Amino acid sequence: MATHHLAALVFALMAVPSFVFARWLAGGRLPLAGDSGMNVRDKALLDSRLARLMRMMGLAMLATALAVGLLCGDERRLAVVVVVMVLAVNGLAAACIWVVASARRRAGGGRR
């Protein structure tokens, strides 16, 4: 197995936890620490938003795996693909933090 195929496999395997977590969130199993003050509707909305963001992270990693597998010899393009993936996944992680923080703020009546 060539090195680029092994790297593509690693990226594809890194996407699996994102899809598992998205499925877990879509099932409404997000644990909330303490008394969050969220009602059922707000919690369901938070779960669906986080699940969508996690699916998008997984898709970004799968797209990277595909690109790494196809761009085997072109190191410059490969570096660009990896940088774009890192920016996309970190941006989506920041969006997850933003969604949780805004949901907590709304549930707390704007005190936080």
C-alpha positions as CSV (number, residue, x, y, z in Angstrom):
1,M,0.0,0.0,0.0
2,A,1.4,3.4,-1.0
3,T,2.0,6.1,1.6
4,H,-0.7,8.4,0.2
5,H,-3.2,5.6,0.3
6,L,-2.3,5.0,4.0
7,A,-2.7,8.7,4.7
8,A,-6.1,8.7,3.0
9,L,-7.2,5.7,5.1
10,V,-6.1,7.5,8.3
11,F,-8.2,10.6,7.3
12,A,-11.2,8.4,6.5
13,L,-10.9,6.6,9.9
14,M,-10.6,10.0,11.6
15,A,-14.0,10.9,10.2
16,V,-15.8,7.9,11.8
17,P,-16.0,9.4,15.3
18,S,-17.6,12.5,13.9
19,F,-20.4,10.5,12.3
20,V,-20.8,8.3,15.4
21,F,-21.1,11.4,17.6
22,A,-23.5,13.1,15.1
23,R,-25.7,10.0,15.3
24,W,-25.5,10.0,19.1
25,L,-26.6,13.7,19.1
26,A,-29.4,13.1,16.6
27,G,-30.8,10.6,19.1
28,G,-31.1,13.3,21.7
29,R,-28.5,11.9,24.1
30,L,-26.5,15.0,24.7
31,P,-25.7,15.0,28.4
32,L,-26.1,18.4,30.1
33,A,-24.1,19.1,33.3
34,G,-26.1,20.3,36.3
35,D,-29.2,22.4,36.0
36,S,-28.9,23.9,32.5
37,G,-32.3,25.5,32.5
38,M,-33.0,24.2,29.0
39,N,-36.5,23.0,28.0
40,V,-37.0,20.0,25.8
41,R,-37.4,22.1,22.6
42,D,-34.2,24.1,23.2
43,K,-32.3,20.9,23.9
44,A,-33.6,19.2,20.8
45,L,-32.6,22.3,18.7
46,L,-29.1,22.3,20.2
47,D,-28.8,18.5,19.5
48,S,-29.8,18.9,15.9
49,R,-27.4,21.9,15.3
50,L,-24.5,20.1,16.9
51,A,-25.3,16.9,14.9
52,R,-25.3,18.8,11.7
53,L,-22.0,20.4,12.5
54,M,-20.5,17.1,13.4
55,R,-21.7,15.6,10.1
56,M,-20.1,18.5,8.3
57,M,-16.8,17.8,10.1
58,G,-16.9,14.2,9.0
59,L,-17.7,15.1,5.4
60,A,-14.7,17.5,5.4
61,M,-12.4,14.7,6.6
62,L,-13.8,12.3,4.0
63,A,-13.3,14.8,1.3
64,T,-9.7,15.2,2.5
65,A,-9.3,11.5,2.4
66,L,-10.5,11.4,-1.2
67,A,-8.3,14.2,-2.2
68,V,-5.2,12.7,-0.6
69,G,-6.0,9.4,-2.4
70,L,-6.3,11.1,-5.7
71,L,-3.5,13.7,-5.5
72,C,-0.8,11.1,-4.8
73,G,2.1,12.8,-6.5
74,D,1.4,16.5,-6.2
75,E,2.8,17.6,-2.9
76,R,1.8,21.3,-3.3
77,R,-1.8,20.6,-4.0
78,L,-1.8,18.0,-1.2
79,A,-0.6,20.6,1.3
80,V,-3.3,23.0,0.2
81,V,-5.9,20.3,0.7
82,V,-4.7,19.5,4.2
83,V,-4.6,23.2,5.1
84,V,-8.1,23.8,3.9
85,M,-9.3,20.7,5.8
86,V,-7.6,22.0,9.0
87,L,-9.2,25.4,8.6
88,A,-12.7,23.9,7.8
89,V,-12.6,21.4,10.7
90,N,-11.4,24.0,13.2
91,G,-13.9,26.5,12.0
92,L,-16.7,23.9,12.5
93,A,-15.3,23.2,16.0
94,A,-15.5,26.9,16.8
95,A,-19.0,26.9,15.5
96,C,-19.9,24.0,17.9
97,I,-18.5,26.1,20.8
98,W,-20.5,29.1,19.6
99,V,-23.7,27.1,19.3
100,V,-23.3,25.6,22.8
101,A,-22.4,29.0,24.4
102,S,-25.4,30.8,22.8
103,A,-27.8,28.0,23.8
104,R,-26.5,28.3,27.4
105,R,-26.9,32.1,27.3
106,R,-30.5,31.8,26.0
107,A,-31.3,29.1,28.6
108,G,-29.8,31.3,31.4
109,G,-31.8,34.3,30.4
110,G,-28.8,36.2,29.2
111,R,-27.0,36.1,32.5
112,R,-23.9,34.2,31.2
